[in-house]
Amino acid sequence: MEHLPIYMQLHGREALVVGAGPVATRKAALLLEAGARVRLRAPDYSDAAERLLRAHPESITREPGAYQTECLGPVAVVIAATDNEQVNRQVSEDCVARSIPVNVADQPELCSFILPAIVERGPLTIAIGSGGRAPVLVRLLRAKIESLIPAGYGRLADLAGRLRDRVRAHFDSVNARRAFWERAFAGPATELALAGRMDAAAERLEQELNEADAATPGEVYLIGAGPGDPDLLTFRALRLLQQADVVVYDRLVSSEVVNLARREAERFYVGKERDHHCVPQEAISELLSRLAREGKRVARLKGGDPFVFGRGGEELDVLARDGVAYQVVPGITAASGCAAYSGIPLTHRDHAQSVRFITGHTREGRLDVDWSQLTNTRETLVFYMGRKGVGEICRGLKGAGRAGRTPAAIIENGTTARQRVVTGTLDTLAARAEREQVGSPSLIVIGEVAACHQRLAWFQPDAGASTLFPQPMPGPQATAASAA
């Protein structure tokens, strides 16, 4: 995030606009809408500026003459919009030296703040910005959002404002108040408000408030976060994640997915790596139970699908034992996501009629696998978390009778901007993975379908894209000690 979005209170405060052409006039009109008292400084005034001065004689002041540093005075904000680059730069430097917020039209490098595109629905204001990089794209997004948000949402915001103090008095905790509003905004009162029936909407909100239980029970959302690409989240996963008061996540959940949660939500990092758990599984399960029993809504994010090598069942056993309410949201498991992004169909009429998922985790340095059950050449084998044991996997399969020429692939950081696919055969895959220094998380696909990668690969990771699997990012509340 390059800019911190801030809504500035300008009612009755002084603002200076340097320039009086069409652009400066539009900026001045925006400041007037925000309630500011505007000073318009310029040697000459356009027709648009003259009309604005006549329309708002009590709120805008004409200041003829060229800009001088002495013009600044005790102003809350300054906008420069002249056709003289030297003047614009001087305004910027003067304001920065005095810690006055300044915006220079179409010159983001001279701005200490930017003016976003705005969608306004009464007190509801939506701002859209690109850091000055793509103003046309911002305008297109604004038009799209304008079409999606009915005017009734402004009336709904006004209605919520009138009830805010009563809701605050009814509920002791912030979490309980937030849960009430989320239920209310998703219910009949909102539909009534959007239909323009404001009296009926107010009555319905009053009824819901009177019937609301002040003690809101907690709940755990066991959410499959998918293999990395945040676009692969389900709608339900996104909705519940944004309702959560607490987010508990581990190493395989990408930062982009974690950041879809509300910014004020607590975050607990309980990173789990091979042979090293930042927080033991038993402690994670107890943490979920404790947080929910405190009345919080807890999003437990797990990479892939929580019921496919995710130990989700173990966590639910503890929640069920303690009488904690929970929901399970399936996610795209790593086998499906990584194979799809690699152009490897897990089943294919010509090559494989079944697929088998196998954990590649080792016990005491060895894989606990019955190799004799994995000899069907018409079956695709997918080993999760198998990077460390790739050599043993290839040897075990060949020892059980699989041909050394059987196609195989190892997919690192599948579905993300850092995806790599290394292909080979049971004879060559281990050496190639070592030579290419393939890391974790990785997924191994073995079978005739692995050869499809060469002709069906479609996903081209962008080398300049942001990293989707950074180092663990525990926030202030997300230390292992606090989680334990």
N, C-alpha and C positions, 0 to 999 in steps of 0.2 A: 504494500500500500504506500504510494508516494505522497498522498495528501490525506490529512485527517479531516473527514467531513464534519463540519461544525455549523450549526445554525446560529447566526449572530443576532442578538437583540438590538435593533437600531431605532426603536420607537422614541421619537423626541431627541435623538442624538444627531450630531452634525457630521455630514459627509461631504467631501470635496471631490468634484469631477473636473479634471483638467481637459479641456476640449469642449467643442460645442457643435461638432459635426453629427451626422446621422448615428454613428456608432456610440459616441459619447451621450447623445440624447437618449438612446435606448438604455444605456447603463443608468442614466439619471432617473429615467422612468421606473426602472426596477427598484432603485433605492427608495423612491417615493412610495411605491407599493409596500415596501417593508417598513414604512413609517418614519423614515429619516428626514431631517431637514437638510436640503441639498444646496450647496454653493457651486455654481457653474462658472468656472474660470476660463476665459478665452478672449482673444483679441477680436474675433468675429463670430457671429452666431448664425447658424443655418436656419432655414425656414422651420424645420422640425423643432429646433431648440426654441425658437420664438413662440411657436404654438404651445410648447410645454410650459414655458414661462407664463404665458397668458392663462393657461388652464389651471395653474397651481401657484397663484401669486403669494399665498401665505406660507408655502412649504419650500419654495425654491427661490434662490437669490442669484441675480445676475452680478458677476464680478468681471467687468471688462479689463482687458490687459493681458500681457504675456505672463506665463508662470514665473514666479520667483519663490525661493525657498521660504521667504517670510509668509507666503500664502497659507502655509500648512496650518498653523495655529492649533488649537485643541480639538482636533478632529478624531472621530472614531474609526474612519476608514477613508481611503483615497483610491480613486480610479483615474488612470491616465488613458486617454483615447484620442491622441492627436496624430497628425500625419507627419510629425517631426520626431524621428527616432532619438535625436539628442535630448529633446525635451522629455520624452517618455523615460529615457534612461536616468535623467537628472531627478525626475519625480521619484522613481524607484529607489535610487541611492539615498535621497533625502529621507524617505519614509523608513527604509531599513535602518538607517542610522538613528532614527528616533523611535524604533519599535512600533511604527504605525502600520497596520495591515494595508497592503497596496496590491492593486491589480492593474496590469498594463495590457490593454486589449491586443490579442493575437501575438503576444510576446511572453510565453510562459516562463522563459528564463529570467524575466524581470519581475515576476510575481511572487509575493509571499502567500497569496491565496488565489484560487481560481473561482470563477463564477460558473457553476454547472448549469446544464439545462434543467428546467423545472417543470414538474407536473403538479398542479395544485388542485386540491379538492377541499376547499374550506381550510380548516386547520391542518389537514393532512397534506404534507408537502413531500414530494419525492424528488431528489436531486440526482442527476446522472452526469458523470464527468469522465474524461479520458486523460486527464493530466495535460490537456492541450494537444494531444497527439492526433486525435481523430474527431474533430468537431462535427463532421458530416455524419459519421457513424452514431455519435451521441444524439444528433437530431432524429435520425431514423429510429433509434431505440425509444426516444421520447414519444414519437408518433405511435409506436407499437404499444407502449404502456398507456398512453392516452386512450387508446381503443379498448384496453382491457379493464380499466378501472372506472366504473360508473360514478356519476356525480353523487349518488347516494352515500358513498363512503364518507364524504365530507360531513353529511348530516349525521351519520353513525358516530363519527368522531366527536361531534358536538354533543350528542346524547351521552356518550361515554364520559365526556368531561363533566357533565352535570351530575353523574352518579359516582364520580371518582371518590369523593370524600366519604360517602356512605359505604362504598366497598372497602375502603381502607379501615373504616371503623368496625366493619363486620368481621374481617379476617385479621388475625394477629400476624401472620407471616407473609412475606413477599411471595413465597412459592404458592401459597393458597390463593392469594389475590390473582396471580398470574394464571393459575389454573382456571379460576372462575371466568376471567375475561376470555380465555381461549375457548372455553365451552360456550360462552355467550356469543362470541363472534362467529362461531361455527353453527349456531342454532337458528331458531325461527325469528328471533329479534332482528337479526341481520337481514333476512329475507324481507321482513316487513319494512325495514328502513330503506332498503334498496328499491322497494316498490312505492316509496313515498308516503307510507302509512306511519308517520312518526309517532302519533299518539299511541297507536297499537304497539309499536316497537318499544316505547317507553314503558307501557304497562307490562309487556312481556319481560323486560329486563328487571323491573321491580319485582315481579312474581318469582323469577329465577333467583334473585338475591334473597328474598324472604325465605325461600325453600332451601337455600344452599346450606350445606353443613360446613361449619367453620373449620372443622378438622378434616383436611383433605388427605386421604391415604396415599402413601407412596406406591410406586410401581417401577418395575424394571422392564426396559425394552431391549431384548436380545437381538441385535441388528447385524445382519450380514453386510459388511462394508464392501464386498466385492474384492477383486484382485488388485485394485489400485486406481484405475481410471474413475474419477468421481461421477462421470456421466453414466456409469453402469449402476448407480444406486437406484433402487425402486422409489416410486413416488411416496409410498408409505414409509420407507426408511427415512427419507428426507423430512417428511412431516413430523415423525416422532422425534427425530434428532433435534429438530428446531424447537420442540416443546420441552426438551429435557432440561432439568436443573443441574444435572451432573453428567459428565461424559467420562467413561472409563474405557481406555483404549490401549492397544498393544502395538508392537513393532511393525506388524504387517499392515496396519491401517495408514493410508497415505495422509500427509498433512492437509491436502486439499479436502479430504472427506472430514477430518476433524474440524477444520475451520468452517464447515457448513453449520456447525452448532451455533447457538446464540453466543455472542461475545462474553456475556456476563455469566455463562454457565461455568461451573467449576470443572477442572480437568484433572483426571488422575491417570498418570502414565504407569502402566503395569507391564512394561515391555517383557516379552518372552522370546528368548533366543535358544538355539540348540545348546543343551547342557548348561544353560544359565537362565534362570527366571529372576527378573528384577523383583517380582513379588511372587511367592509360591501360589500354586493354584488354589490351595485351601484358603489362603488369605484373601485372594481375589473374590472367591465365592462369599466369604464372610463380609467383605467390604460391601458388595452389592446388597446383601441382606440388610446390613446395618444402615446404609444410606436410605434405602427404601422405607425401613421402619421409622426413620426420622421424618418421613413425610415427603421425601424428594422423589422426583421422577428421574430415573437413572437410565441413560443410554449406554448399554454395554456394546461397544463396537468391536467386531471380530473380523479379521481379514477373510475374504471369501464368504463361505456359508458357515454359520455357527454349528451346524450339525454334521459337517463333513470335516473330520479331523480338527474340529474347533473346540472340543471339550465343553460344548454348550450344554449337553445333557448333565454333566457334573455340576455345573453352576445352577441349573434349574432344580436339581435334587435338593440343594441347600435352600433355595427359595421356597420350594414346595413344603419342605420340612418346617420352615419358619412362618408359613402362612402368608408369604409376600406375593402380591399379584404380579403377573408378568405377561408379556407378549413376545412372540418370536416372529421376526421378520426375515424370511429367507434372503440370501444374497447369491450373486453369481459366483459359484465355486471356482477356484483357481484353474481346475482342469478345463472347464468350459470357456472361461474368459481367455486364458493364455493360449489355448489351442486355437480358438477363433481368431485372435489377433495375430497368430502365426501362420494362418492358412492351413491348419492341420485339422481336418474333420475327424472327430473321435470315432465315428462309425462311417462306413462307406460300403455301398452294396458290392463293390468289387474287391474290397480288402478286409473289412472287419464287420462282423455282425454283432459284436458285443464289446463292452469296455469295462475295465476293472480299475478301481482306484485303490492304491496301496500306499501306506505310510512308509516313507524312506528313513524314518528315525531309527537310530541304532540303540540297542540295549547292550551296555558293557562292551561297546565297540563292534557289535555284530548286529546284522539285520535279522529280525525274528520273522522270517518268511519261509513258507513251504513252497520251494521252487517247483516241485513236481506238479503243483496245481496251475502253473503259469506257462504251460507248453503249447496251448492252443494258438496256432499261427493266425487264426481268423479273429483273434481278440486283441484289442488295443490295451496296453498296460500304461497306466499313469502313476508315477511315483511322486508323491508329495514330499517336499523337504528332503530330497534325495541327493543334493549336491555332494555332501560329504561321503556318501556311500555309493557314488556312481560306478566306481571300479568293481565293488563287490556285487552290485546289481547286475552288471554285464557278465561277470564271471559266473554268478549263480544261474542266470538264465541259460547261458551256453552249456553249463554243466548239466542242466536239466534237459537239454536237447534242442534248444533254440539255435538256429543257424547263426554263425558269426556275422553273416552279411545282412541280418535283419536290420532295417532302417531304424534309426533312433535320433532323438533330438532333445536338447536341453534348453529350456527357455528361462532366461534371467529377467527379472523385473517385468514380467508380462503385463501387457495393456498399458504400460506407462511410457513416458518419453525416453526412458533408459532401457527399453526392451532390447534384448539381444537373443538371437536364436543360433545355436551352434548345432549343426547336424553331423551325422556320421552313421556308424553301424555299431552293433554290439562289440565288434573287434576294435573300433577306433574311437568311440565316443569319449571314453575316460581320458585318453591321451589328448584329444582335442580340447576337452573342457579344461584340462590342466594347462595346456599351451595358451589358450585364450583367457586364462585366469577368470573363469566364470565364477561369480559369487552368489550370494543369497539375497533375496529369496529366489529359488530356482525350482522348476518343475521338469520332470523327465517324461517323455512320451516315447514308447517303444512299440513298434509294429509297422506294417506296410504303409499305414496312413502317414507316418512321419515323412515319407518321401514326397508327399504332396506339397510340402512347404516350398519346394523349389519352383513350382508352377502356380501355386494358389496364394502365395504371400501377398497381402495387400496393404498392411499397416506399415507406414514408413515413419518411425519415430523422428521427431524434430530435434536435431542436435542442440538447437538453441532454446528448447523449451525448459521450463523450470523443473527442478528435480522433484519427483513425486515420492521418493523414498529417502528423505533426509535423515540425519541422525535423530535419535529420539528427542522430542521437543517438549519435555515436561514444563508446565507453567508453574506459577507460584504455589499452586495447591497440588501440583502433580508430581511430587517427589515420591520415591518408593517408600520412604519412612512414613509419610502421611497416609499413603494407601494401606500400609500394613497396620 
